[in-house]
Amino acid sequence: MSSVTTKNRYVALDVLRGMTIAGMILVNNPGTWSKIYPPLRHAEWFGCTPTDLVFPFFLFIVGTAMAFSFSRYLDGTVSMGSGYAKLYKRAVLIFLIGLLLNAFPFFLVKPDPGLTFWENLGSYYSHLRIFGVLQRIAMAYALGGTLALWLKKPRRIIWAFGLVLLLHWGLLYFFGGDDPYSRETNFARVMDLFLVGPDHLYRGYGLPFDPEGVLGMLSGAGTVLMGYLAGICIRKSTAKIDAVGSLYTWGLVSLGAAMIWSIWLPISKPLWTASYVLYAGGWSLLMLGFFVYLIDIKGKEKWFMPFKALGLNPLFAFVMSGLFAKVFGRLIHWQTASGGTATPLGWLYNNVCVPVFGDNPAGSLVYAIIYVALFTLMAIALYKRKIIIKI
């Protein structure tokens, strides 16, 4: 077995990244939100469903890939200044793309006829959500990457990982009132209300609270650092089978630690608690180990070619899926014979999926799978032309 070097790319990373993006698109685009299988729903506040593992898997893989891309800065091949500059430039770009995606189509679809153009525009942007998935990726990537480049040595990074999680826990516990993990008083919400105000926060939990807000940048960076440490492990292993053993061992340790810690600190994706970091990270380690064994050791790469293609253009596929949903699910519409409004994506669900599979979770899931397949085909077309759109 040849030794692992920075040039020895692990195909499993691309495949797992692609599977994660496919999962993110799948759970974000059901045929109807009222009919979804329970595993495809997020846990209401505490707990963790398979859907709650998708996002941290992606942040984990971001960190794992960093262990390979940052090696040239740490060994002196490229200056550290270049590393920081590239890190922050990419983080700012990802954040801005996320913000623009929130703002798209940049105007009210149904403006108030009693207001001027500028008044309608002001009304639109006065309620623009600031945060989101891409914004969380950007913030966690920037902080996690900064700590990795600054601290350099794995032992120091392990200490930083632990301190980041403890700091996040401490802020939640000591500044969250009598019920520090509740929806109403948690410190993550208090901080975001102070920084951007209630009109710019997510309202899916029945009140202004953003699951991708500022405080979660700390624990999100913890997820990135966990992936980074896993990347160092597999990059420095003399044989890939040794890397698999280490990933499985630490994955099980992480899951056990998460369950113990959850006695005092509940597992919660909305709060991105430290116990959630360890729980999702444990599953990430196990899945990475499994795919390294299956693909990079056993050579089953051809089975996963569509996911590899998605994994080479992950954020581009995710952004395009969001734009596509807004354009064909909102902007393009027409009046039906019954006087209602229809859209191309609504027509696909109601006239293709429902007649065949029913207006039920099965039909809703089939629609989501079709939606994922559309962007997978796009990624395959780019892959065959060797086009990689880096964001």
Buried (B, 14 or more C-beta within 10 A) or exposed (E): EEEBEBEEEBBBBBBBBBBBBBBBBBBBBBBBEEBBBEEBBBBEBBBBBBBBBBBBBBBBBBBBBBBBBBBBBBEEEBEBEEBBEBBBEBBEBBBEBBBEBBEBEEEBEEBEEEEEEEEBBEEBEEEEBBBBBBBBBBBBBBBBBBBBBEBBEBEEBBEBBEEBBEBBBEBBEEBBEEEBBEBEBBBBBBBBBEEBEEEBBBEEBEEBBBBBBBBBBBBBBBBBBBBBBBBBBBBBBEEBBBBBBBBBEBBEEBBEBBBEBBEEBBBBBBBBBBBBBBBBBBBBBBBBBBBBBBBBBEEBBEEBEBBBBBBBBBBBBBBBBBBBBBBBBBEEBEEEEEEEEBBBBBBBBBEBBBEEBEBBBBBBBBBBBBBBEBBBEBBBEBBEEEEEBEB
